[in-house]
Amino acid sequence: MKTRLRALFCDHLSIMRGKYLPYSKIGDDDTRFCRSVFGTHYDRDLLDAPGSMVKQGLPDMELRWRGEEIRDSWHASTKIVLGDLYDDAGAPLTLCPRGALKRAVADWQAKGLSPKIGIELEAFALQPDDYGRLVPYDAPGGVVYGTGPFADPLRFNDRIWAMADEMGFSLDMITAEFDSPQFEYTLTFDDAVKAVDDIVLFRLMAREIALEYGIVLTFMPKPVAQAGGSGMHVNLSFADEAGGNALSSGPKGGPEHMNDLARGCLAGFLHHHKGLAGLIAPTANSYMRLQPGSLSGFWQNWGGDHRNVTTRISSEGGAKARLEHRMADASSNPYTTVAALLQAARLGVEKGYELGPMETGDGFDRTDTRESTAMTLKGAVADLEKDTALTEAVGADLVANHVYMKQKEVRKTRDLEGDALRDFYVHFV
């Protein structure tokens, strides 16, 4: 078969959508999709969501890509590329999550700073039982930080690693997590757009490779009720115009060595804590993970080398100085998530929000703060609607579409529980 092109974008539900196109499309080019994809829900219900133009004729939108961003793929005779979305008049589509991230990066670049991002993904491996029901992957010897065949008897993660090397992904780590069969995948720091491009393609690659082994690898936040949750931790720093790490105040890290930029970003995260949840923990299932004492991002707090706070300040300084935000999960669109975090951080720097004291509790039996995310998707979406500063910064049209779809999702999932709730999401996330 002559080499073809797989052109993709990550939609409002974090679903990868695209087309296979002929060899002639390998280069600077474009293709068209129905804009009303942005009105389509997980259950294929077509809704008149803001901006989707479902009742205005379901017009086209255009995906454009640059030839220099086309990559090798994990499938034979196939190249792969991510692009940006434009409306039928040729203007950037305001619903495009990748466009929202590029705007956030530009806002920081106007300050002479370039955002650097590193993302940690967690996922559970499931497999069908004799009756076709999804159950946890059989890895009884799996332990936290487990490696080798006891943690992964089919060794599908070996194939993921090998293919990541071939694809040029900079893997930092694969390991078993606390709750078998859960795995963590970490890519190294890169420029923000490149880092998120890599994570959405890596996530797709990992899921498709695992499926060849009969494994449904899901990044949804809580697919196994009796186990812990899966997060998408976002580590960020900024390169200054000289190439140095602008979050660094010297060779030592930690709370006692934070500079004004770090403190401003951190204050932005705390100030917009509730609104952020509606964007970056965006499913009903997310709120099974976001609970007190769950090592997630439930509490409106921060700390040093402390896994039970929302924003963790690395003890590493110098080039490795960074902030780690721990609320998001990978049911969110990674472009939207990173855009939202960058905008919250920027608002913190520009508006001079007050930074409250560091968390001193253990996060299990005691916390200093009583402020948290909402306990449900419904509450989180309401908090997002109230946060007009964050909404405007991320993009009013994108957020309006998101709020509408998530309000519908609240109704669609309110009577679902157990496997029924999991299966509403599991094949898409």
HULINZI-V793566 format. One record per residue. N is the residue number from 1. RES is the residue in three letters. SS is DSSP state (@ for helix, = for strand, . for the rest). PHI is phi as a letter, one per 20 degrees, with the letter a starting at -180 (none if undefined). Layout:
N;RES;SS;PHI / N;RES;SS;PHI
This chain:
1;MET;.;none / 2;LYS;.;f / 3;THR;.;g / 4;ARG;=;d / 5;LEU;=;d / 6;ARG;=;d / 7;ALA;=;e / 8;LEU;=;c / 9;PHE;=;b / 10;CYS;=;d / 11;ASP;.;e / 12;HIS;.;f / 13;LEU;.;d / 14;SER;.;m / 15;ILE;.;e / 16;MET;=;e / 17;ARG;=;c / 18;GLY;=;a / 19;LYS;=;b / 20;TYR;=;e / 21;LEU;=;c / 22;PRO;.;f / 23;TYR;@;g / 24;SER;@;f / 25;LYS;@;e / 26;ILE;.;e / 27;GLY;.;q / 28;ASP;.;f / 29;ASP;=;a / 30;ASP;=;b / 31;THR;=;b / 32;ARG;=;d / 33;PHE;=;c / 34;CYS;=;f / 35;ARG;@;f / 36;SER;@;f / 37;VAL;@;g / 38;PHE;@;f / 39;GLY;@;d / 40;THR;=;e / 41;HIS;.;e / 42;TYR;.;g / 43;ASP;.;e / 44;ARG;.;m / 45;ASP;.;f / 46;LEU;=;e / 47;LEU;.;d / 48;ASP;.;e / 49;ALA;.;f / 50;PRO;.;g / 51;GLY;.;n / 52;SER;.;e / 53;MET;.;l / 54;VAL;.;f / 55;LYS;.;d / 56;GLN;.;d / 57;GLY;.;n / 58;LEU;.;l / 59;PRO;.;f / 60;ASP;=;f / 61;MET;=;c / 62;GLU;=;d / 63;LEU;=;e / 64;ARG;=;d / 65;TRP;=;c / 66;ARG;.;d / 67;GLY;@;g / 68;GLU;@;f / 69;GLU;@;e / 70;ILE;.;f / 71;ARG;=;c / 72;ASP;=;f / 73;SER;.;d / 74;TRP;.;e / 75;HIS;.;d / 76;ALA;.;f / 77;SER;.;l / 78;THR;=;c / 79;LYS;=;e / 80;ILE;=;b / 81;VAL;=;b / 82;LEU;=;d / 83;GLY;.;c / 84;ASP;=;d / 85;LEU;=;e / 86;TYR;=;c / 87;ASP;.;f / 88;ASP;.;f / 89;ALA;.;e / 90;GLY;.;n / 91;ALA;.;e / 92;PRO;=;g / 93;LEU;.;f / 94;THR;.;f / 95;LEU;.;e / 96;CYS;.;f / 97;PRO;@;f / 98;ARG;@;f / 99;GLY;@;f / 100;ALA;@;f / 101;LEU;@;f / 102;LYS;@;f / 103;ARG;@;f / 104;ALA;@;f / 105;VAL;@;f / 106;ALA;@;f / 107;ASP;@;f / 108;TRP;@;f / 109;GLN;@;f / 110;ALA;.;f / 111;LYS;.;e / 112;GLY;.;n / 113;LEU;.;c / 114;SER;=;d / 115;PRO;=;f / 116;LYS;=;d / 117;ILE;=;c / 118;GLY;=;c / 119;ILE;=;d / 120;GLU;=;d / 121;LEU;=;d / 122;GLU;=;c / 123;ALA;=;b / 124;PHE;=;d / 125;ALA;=;e / 126;LEU;=;c / 127;GLN;=;b / 128;PRO;=;f / 129;ASP;.;e / 130;ASP;.;f / 131;TYR;.;d / 132;GLY;.;n / 133;ARG;.;e / 134;LEU;=;f / 135;VAL;=;c / 136;PRO;=;g / 137;TYR;.;g / 138;ASP;.;f / 139;ALA;.;c / 140;PRO;.;f / 141;GLY;.;e / 142;GLY;.;f / 143;VAL;.;c / 144;VAL;.;f / 145;TYR;.;m / 146;GLY;.;f / 147;THR;.;c / 148;GLY;.;n / 149;PRO;.;f / 150;PHE;.;f / 151;ALA;.;e / 152;ASP;.;b / 153;PRO;.;g / 154;LEU;.;e / 155;ARG;.;m / 156;PHE;@;f / 157;ASN;@;f / 158;ASP;@;f / 159;ARG;@;f / 160;ILE;@;f / 161;TRP;@;f / 162;ALA;@;f / 163;MET;@;f / 164;ALA;@;f / 165;ASP;@;f / 166;GLU;@;f / 167;MET;@;f / 168;GLY;.;n / 169;PHE;.;f / 170;SER;.;e / 171;LEU;=;f / 172;ASP;=;e / 173;MET;=;a / 174;ILE;=;c / 175;THR;=;b / 176;ALA;=;f / 177;GLU;.;e / 178;PHE;.;f / 179;ASP;.;d / 180;SER;.;f / 181;PRO;.;d / 182;GLN;=;d / 183;PHE;=;c / 184;GLU;=;d / 185;TYR;=;c / 186;THR;=;c / 187;LEU;=;d / 188;THR;.;f / 189;PHE;.;g / 190;ASP;=;b / 191;ASP;=;g / 192;ALA;@;g / 193;VAL;@;f / 194;LYS;@;f / 195;ALA;@;f / 196;VAL;@;f / 197;ASP;@;g / 198;ASP;@;f / 199;ILE;@;f / 200;VAL;@;f / 201;LEU;@;f / 202;PHE;@;f / 203;ARG;@;g / 204;LEU;@;f / 205;MET;@;g / 206;ALA;@;f / 207;ARG;@;f / 208;GLU;@;f / 209;ILE;@;f / 210;ALA;@;g / 211;LEU;@;f / 212;GLU;@;f / 213;TYR;.;e / 214;GLY;.;n / 215;ILE;=;d / 216;VAL;=;e / 217;LEU;=;e / 218;THR;=;d / 219;PHE;.;e / 220;MET;.;f / 221;PRO;.;f / 222;LYS;.;b / 223;PRO;.;f / 224;VAL;.;d / 225;ALA;.;g / 226;GLN;.;e / 227;ALA;.;d / 228;GLY;.;f / 229;GLY;.;e / 230;SER;.;d / 231;GLY;.;d / 232;MET;=;c / 233;HIS;=;f / 234;VAL;=;d / 235;ASN;=;e / 236;LEU;=;c / 237;SER;=;b / 238;PHE;=;c / 239;ALA;=;e / 240;ASP;.;e / 241;GLU;.;f / 242;ALA;.;e / 243;GLY;.;n / 244;GLY;.;e / 245;ASN;=;e / 246;ALA;.;f / 247;LEU;.;e / 248;SER;.;e / 249;SER;.;d / 250;GLY;.;q / 251;PRO;.;f / 252;LYS;=;d / 253;GLY;.;d / 254;GLY;.;n / 255;PRO;@;g / 256;GLU;@;f / 257;HIS;@;d / 258;MET;.;f / 259;ASN;.;e / 260;ASP;@;f / 261;LEU;@;f / 262;ALA;@;f / 263;ARG;@;f / 264;GLY;@;f / 265;CYS;@;f / 266;LEU;@;f / 267;ALA;@;f / 268;GLY;@;f / 269;PHE;@;g / 270;LEU;@;f / 271;HIS;@;f / 272;HIS;.;d / 273;HIS;@;g / 274;LYS;@;f / 275;GLY;@;f / 276;LEU;@;g / 277;ALA;@;g / 278;GLY;@;f / 279;LEU;@;e / 280;ILE;@;d / 281;ALA;.;c / 282;PRO;.;d / 283;THR;.;c / 284;ALA;.;g / 285;ASN;.;f / 286;SER;@;g / 287;TYR;@;e / 288;MET;@;e / 289;ARG;@;e / 290;LEU;.;f / 291;GLN;.;b / 292;PRO;.;g / 293;GLY;.;m / 294;SER;.;d / 295;LEU;.;l / 296;SER;.;d / 297;GLY;.;d / 298;PHE;.;f / 299;TRP;=;e / 300;GLN;.;e / 301;ASN;.;b / 302;TRP;=;b / 303;GLY;=;a / 304;GLY;.;e / 305;ASP;.;f / 306;HIS;.;c / 307;ARG;.;e / 308;ASN;.;d / 309;VAL;.;d / 310;THR;.;f / 311;THR;=;d / 312;ARG;=;d / 313;ILE;=;e / 314;SER;.;f / 315;SER;.;f / 316;GLU;=;e / 317;GLY;.;d / 318;GLY;@;l / 319;ALA;@;f / 320;LYS;@;e / 321;ALA;.;f / 322;ARG;.;a / 323;LEU;=;d / 324;GLU;=;d / 325;HIS;=;e / 326;ARG;.;d / 327;MET;.;e / 328;ALA;.;f / 329;ASP;.;c / 330;ALA;.;e / 331;SER;.;f / 332;SER;.;e / 333;ASN;.;f / 334;PRO;@;f / 335;TYR;@;f / 336;THR;@;f / 337;THR;@;g / 338;VAL;@;f / 339;ALA;@;g / 340;ALA;@;f / 341;LEU;@;f / 342;LEU;@;f / 343;GLN;@;f / 344;ALA;@;f / 345;ALA;@;f / 346;ARG;@;f / 347;LEU;@;f / 348;GLY;@;f / 349;VAL;@;f / 350;GLU;@;f / 351;LYS;@;e / 352;GLY;.;m / 353;TYR;.;g / 354;GLU;.;f / 355;LEU;.;e / 356;GLY;.;f / 357;PRO;.;f / 358;MET;.;f / 359;GLU;.;f / 360;THR;.;d / 361;GLY;.;e / 362;ASP;.;e / 363;GLY;.;n / 364;PHE;.;d / 365;ASP;.;e / 366;ARG;.;b / 367;THR;.;c / 368;ASP;.;f / 369;THR;.;e / 370;ARG;.;d / 371;GLU;.;e / 372;SER;=;b / 373;THR;.;f / 374;ALA;.;f / 375;MET;.;e / 376;THR;.;c / 377;LEU;@;f / 378;LYS;@;g / 379;GLY;@;f / 380;ALA;@;f / 381;VAL;@;f / 382;ALA;@;f / 383;ASP;@;f / 384;LEU;@;f / 385;GLU;@;g / 386;LYS;@;f / 387;ASP;.;e / 388;THR;@;f / 389;ALA;@;f / 390;LEU;@;f / 391;THR;@;g / 392;GLU;@;f / 393;ALA;@;f / 394;VAL;@;f / 395;GLY;.;p / 396;ALA;@;f / 397;ASP;@;f / 398;LEU;@;f / 399;VAL;@;f / 400;ALA;@;f / 401;ASN;@;f / 402;HIS;@;f / 403;VAL;@;f / 404;TYR;@;g / 405;MET;@;f / 406;LYS;@;f / 407;GLN;@;f / 408;LYS;@;f / 409;GLU;@;f / 410;VAL;@;g / 411;ARG;@;f / 412;LYS;@;f / 413;THR;@;d / 414;ARG;.;f / 415;ASP;.;d / 416;LEU;.;e / 417;GLU;.;b / 418;GLY;.;l / 419;ASP;@;f / 420;ALA;@;f / 421;LEU;@;f / 422;ARG;@;g / 423;ASP;@;f / 424;PHE;@;f / 425;TYR;@;d / 426;VAL;.;f / 427;HIS;.;e / 428;PHE;.;d / 429;VAL;.;d
